[in-house]
Amino acid sequence: MRTFVHFAGLFTLRPLRLKLLPQNSVFTIIGLFFALNSFGQTDTNLPAKPTGFTKRSQAANKMLNGLKQGRWVEYYMLKREGEVETKDTGAAFYKLTTYESGRPVDTLREYYKGGKLYLTIPYTLGKRNGTEVCYDEKGNTKYEVTYKYGEAVKTRRYDNSKIYDENGKVIK
């Protein structure tokens, strides 16, 4: 009776007879060793996780199961009711975001129309986590908000070389 071992439908192992091994069986044994050694491991040629990006041309704007996935570029304008998304590539602002299953991950970057950095927001598991920094068109810091898993824990505003805390009191 011959016994065969099946591994999740990927390959089959047969028992080896050590008495009558053909000449090329050494290669079979070595190949089997590498197959078993790498079984269940991830492809090392793929990036472990998308990282933040800084160029619009790197965005693919893909949907997966109805949710944003991967690198996105989105254009918007500021109106009284807040941010209004638009398809106009000449809009006042654009943002570069990496999504996983519809949630932002990594660092979201927003830019002025001319390409100068406007805002950075770090995300972890879809929640703001770290220090959000907003810049004016000259590159000066306007404000910083520090988040811990979605909750603001510290705010600083900068104006004319003065630094203010969350209560409006001058720090420096």
C-alpha positions in Angstrom: 0.0 0.0 0.0 1.4 3.4 -1.0 0.9 6.4 1.3 0.7 9.9 -0.1 0.6 13.1 2.0 -1.3 16.1 0.6 -0.5 19.7 1.7 -3.6 21.9 1.2 -3.8 20.8 -2.4 -0.5 22.5 -3.3 1.8 19.5 -3.6 1.9 15.8 -2.7 4.7 14.0 -0.9 5.4 10.4 -1.6 7.5 8.2 0.7 11.1 7.9 -0.6 12.8 4.5 -1.0 16.4 5.0 0.0 17.6 1.7 -1.6 17.0 2.6 -5.3 17.2 6.4 -5.6 17.6 7.6 -9.2 20.5 10.0 -9.9 18.3 13.1 -10.0 16.6 12.3 -6.6 19.1 14.4 -4.8 17.7 17.4 -6.6 14.2 16.3 -5.6 15.1 16.0 -2.0 16.8 19.5 -2.0 13.7 20.9 -3.8 11.4 19.3 -1.3 13.5 20.8 1.6 13.2 24.3 0.2 9.5 23.8 -0.6 8.8 22.8 3.0 11.1 25.4 4.5 9.3 28.3 2.7 5.7 26.8 3.1 3.5 29.4 4.7 5.9 32.3 4.5 5.1 35.5 2.7 6.7 36.6 -0.5 9.7 38.7 0.4 9.6 40.5 -2.9 6.5 42.4 -1.8 6.6 45.4 0.5 5.4 44.4 4.0 3.1 47.4 4.1 2.5 50.4 1.9 4.5 53.5 3.1 3.5 57.1 2.8 4.1 58.7 -0.5 4.7 62.2 -1.8 3.9 62.2 -5.5 0.4 62.3 -7.2 1.7 60.0 -9.9 2.2 57.2 -7.3 -1.5 57.1 -6.6 -3.7 54.4 -8.2 -7.1 55.2 -6.7 -8.3 51.5 -6.6 -11.4 50.1 -5.0 -11.5 46.6 -3.5 -14.9 45.3 -2.4 -16.3 48.8 -2.5 -13.6 50.2 -0.2 -10.6 52.4 -1.0 -7.4 50.4 -1.1 -3.8 51.4 -1.7 -2.5 54.9 -2.6 -5.1 57.6 -3.4 -4.9 61.2 -4.6 -8.1 63.3 -3.8 -8.7 66.9 -4.6 -10.8 69.3 -2.5 -11.7 72.9 -1.8 -12.4 74.6 1.5 -15.9 76.0 1.9 -18.0 77.2 4.8 -19.3 73.7 5.3 -15.7 72.3 5.4 -13.8 70.3 2.9 -15.6 69.6 -0.3 -14.2 66.9 -2.5 -14.0 67.6 -6.2 -12.7 65.9 -9.4 -11.1 69.1 -10.5 -7.3 68.5 -10.5 -6.9 72.3 -10.3 -8.5 72.5 -6.9 -7.0 74.6 -4.1 -5.8 71.4 -2.2 -5.0 67.8 -2.8 -4.3 65.0 -0.3 -2.3 61.8 -0.7 -3.5 58.9 1.4 -2.8 55.2 1.7 -5.9 53.1 2.5 -6.4 49.5 3.7 -9.9 48.3 3.6 -11.2 51.9 3.4 -9.3 53.1 6.4 -6.4 55.5 6.2 -3.0 54.0 7.3 0.4 55.5 7.5 0.8 59.3 7.0 -1.8 61.4 5.1 -0.3 64.4 3.4 -2.2 67.4 2.1 -0.7 69.9 -0.3 -1.5 73.4 -1.5 -2.4 73.6 -5.2 1.2 74.6 -6.0 2.7 71.5 -4.3 3.8 73.0 -1.0 3.0 70.8 2.1 -0.2 72.0 3.9 -0.8 69.2 6.5 0.5 65.9 7.7 -1.6 63.5 9.8 -0.2 60.1 11.0 -2.6 57.2 11.1 -2.6 53.8 12.9 -5.4 51.4 12.1 -7.6 54.1 10.7 -7.2 56.5 13.7 -5.0 59.6 14.1 -2.0 58.6 16.1 0.9 60.9 16.5 1.4 64.6 15.8 -0.7 66.4 13.1 1.2 69.4 11.7 -0.4 72.2 9.6 1.8 74.7 7.6 1.1 78.0 6.0 2.1 78.6 2.3 5.5 79.9 3.4 6.2 76.6 5.2 5.8 78.0 8.7 4.0 75.8 11.3 0.5 77.0 12.0 -0.5 74.4 14.6 0.3 71.0 15.9 -2.2 68.5 17.5 -0.9 65.3 19.1 -3.3 62.3 19.0 -3.2 59.1 20.8 -5.3 56.5 19.0 -7.9 59.0 17.7 -8.1 61.3 20.7 -6.4 64.7 20.8 -4.1 65.0 23.8 -2.2 68.2 23.1 -2.6 71.2 20.9 -0.2 74.0 20.1 -0.8 77.0 17.8 1.9 79.2 16.4 1.4 82.8 15.5 4.1 85.5 14.9 6.8 83.5 16.6 4.6 82.9 19.6 3.5 79.4 20.7 0.1 79.0 22.3 -1.3 76.0 24.3 -4.8 74.5 23.9 -6.2 77.2 26.2 -4.8 80.1 24.2 -2.1 80.9 26.7 1.3 82.0 25.4 4.0 79.3 26.1 7.0 81.0 24.4 
